[in-house]
Amino acid sequence: MKAKFITLFPELIQSYLKDALISKATAAGLLHFEVVNLRDFTDNKYKSVDDAPFGGGDGMLLRADILEKALKSVLDTEKNQTVIYFSPQGQVLTHEKVKAFASSAKDTEFVFICGRYAGIDQRFIDTYVDLEVSIGDYILSGGELAALVFTETVSRFIPGTLGNSISSDEDSFKDGLLEAPQFTRPQLWNELKVPEVLTSGDHGKIKTWKDEMSLKVTKEKRPDLLAKKGHK
Ligand SMILES: C[S@@+](CC[C@H](N)C(=O)[O-])C[C@H]1O[C@@H](n2cnc3c(N)ncnc32)[C@H](O)[C@@H]1O
């Protein structure tokens, strides 16, 4: 996965990229990141990147001309690049979309535009943005956390990123269901026992139990997921 972040808060992104799994995968050459500070592309002495919206309205908007200069510094006609603007108006990220982004990652380099303040000039979106992506129906103060959510969840599907011992195959949302409850030592804690089947060593029975529990917890916690799969 290759991604370039255009942001007013490079330290926020860089600090996340030090995360153990991410930095290990980066060192192994599985992930490649570059962080670009939007403020480096201002041409005024106050280093401002925003201005008031025409027609009025709350807050300031990131200027299209400054975003364009920053974007042009990373655009490369030799490469297939996908410019993503993280926005509450974008398509909402889901497990299925994450997997699709992960499989497209080998053929494209992502360029992330992180908005701030009241958002960005629409003309920049219309001219340069391939895709608007939202991480949910609520408002963040900036696109950085959305870009990092995208990076973390997509990178989990890049082979090798999770290391050999962990797999994303058993997590919730695989097959559209939630994962079965999990237990670790001590086997008896506060008079609560681990379900016996899990310590039986019988892999067939354990699988059946996990499948049944997965269905049960999905029914209890997220019946909407079952409805999507056509269950009653
Ligand atoms: C305060 S928001 C601006 C919201 C904008 N005025 C609107 O109503 O559509 C500032 C920035 O945060 C980011 N952002 C906010 N909510 C988001 C979400 N749910 N998903 C992705 N990015 C979001 C966007 O980059 C946006 O430009």
The ligand as an ORCA input file, in Angstrom:
! r2SCAN-3c Opt
* xyz 0 1
  C     -15.670     20.185     10.214
  S     -15.428     19.184      8.819
  C     -16.257     20.070      7.545
  C     -17.623     19.552      7.269
  C     -18.350     20.263      6.136
  N     -18.658     21.612      6.472
  C     -19.647     19.520      5.824
  O     -20.635     19.764      6.493
  O     -19.661     18.666      4.911
  C     -13.722     19.404      8.452
  C     -13.080     18.276      7.704
  O     -13.137     17.080      8.477
  C     -13.171     15.952      7.630
  N     -14.309     15.131      8.045
  C     -15.314     15.481      8.868
  N     -16.168     14.484      9.084
  C     -15.718     13.430      8.380
  C     -16.177     12.101      8.190
  N     -17.291     11.659      8.777
  N     -15.458     11.279      7.396
  C     -14.342     11.727      6.789
  N     -13.843     12.989      6.926
  C     -14.528     13.833      7.718
  C     -13.253     16.465      6.198
  O     -11.984     16.384      5.594
  C     -13.697     17.911      6.373
  O     -13.234     18.746      5.344
*
